[in-house]
Amino acid sequence: MREEHLSIREVMRKFEINDHGIIERWERIYLEEGPEGLAVERRGRKSSSRPVKLSKAVEEDLIAENQRLRAEIDYLKNLQALVLEEERRQHRKRR
């Protein structure tokens, strides 16, 4: 593109590429990293670095909160079962 002063559309036609985004991406990589940047394979998602190591206190807080939330869910499930059972009993009495 640079040497022959071609537009993106002209490059698309010349190399039979239907997506101008690809050419724009290659141009951006070339401008930011030079020709070496185009040699790097860039497939898929970028891999994230190692997970952030939480402090012991934060990790303990999260574990405690998780346990509390699990207990709350169990409580609510039991409460719901009791309410449904009571509603069934009331419904049977009315008949």
Steps between C-alpha positions, in 0.01 A plus 500: 500500500771745602746432219237501225277762666196274485174560681342235715242430228773456240683257726174312561453455124865417430521226764134394486432577865136576577546650848657845521537448877772242442704740294447780750613268780811398306579865429461591868726213605757602239497863615523407869742205484662511159534208260591264786156552651339343195700180553338439840206259487195662659224241498229471758463698816795647676604281787468676827790505734499291812202552726551771756607354834265622770621587844428241767250732671307567179499130413368413847231770473387362165488145633296615800262696277463200270413277798252759631332527160477121467338481844257778402406315181440179696286692751293660224450166326379345826275799567353474152434129550325572831287775348399275210415218740289735712321626188424138399361428847281810488379404155411145620308637800283715274381199300 
